[in-house]
Amino acid sequence: MAGLNKILIFIFLFYGFLSYGQLVTPKHTFNVELGLPNTALNKPFNRMMQGLVNTSLYYQFALPNSIAFGAGVRYSFFDVNEFNVPDSIRGGMHSMGAFIKVSHEKFHGERFGTDIGVKFGYSANLITTNLNRQKGQSPVYVGGVYIEPCIGLILSADEQTSYRLNIGYAIQGFGFDPKQLGTDQTGGYNPSEFSRATQYFIFGFGFTYYFGNKTSE
């Protein structure tokens, strides 16, 4: 019983810490995000490529009802996993594009907020490898629609800046085929696997600068 009381007291104090002071209502924000992409679902892409970096820059405008709209650019890089490809392949894939974001951004107290939404746009993917260069086909271009449901857990530093933990799940509208790396081998995978959309998780951090905000008690 004593342990339960301590837990309840901790929850009460933690909620009070988050709720104390002025409640910030975001309006105009500039956001920078940096994360690590982790491949998923598409087995050939999962095995043959490994994510090194994912970053995005975007502006976001929030309405009084906490619905927010944003627009920006993104870039990711995936390195060829030399231990899981059928030939001796070196290189990687540059993925870049522009997106629009729709989300619900709200502070639940002076310091803690959430930003839950989805990014969607177009992604241009440039695959550069030693085999593609030998064939005179470097880079190989693959384009497709880009969709990323995402959530940000925000902790404000002051009235104008905050940091956040970002979690996203990116879906790119193209299938990964080992031929895009310059090899004619399938790597032992069923060709039906190549038509599955390329997908990956994103785990990272972000920085937000607020301007034109409103505050309320």
ABEGO torsion letter per residue (X at the ends): XAAAAAAAAAAAAAAAAAABEBBBBBABBBBBBBBBBBBBGBAAAAAABBBABBBBBBBBBBBAAGBBBBBBBBBBBBBBBAAABABBBBEBBBBBEBBBBBBBBBBABAABBBBBBBBBBBBBBBBBBAAAAAAGAOBBBBBBBBBBBBBBBBBBABAABBBBBBBBBBBBBBBBBAAAAGBABAGGBBAAAAABBBBBBBBBBBBBBBBGBBBBX
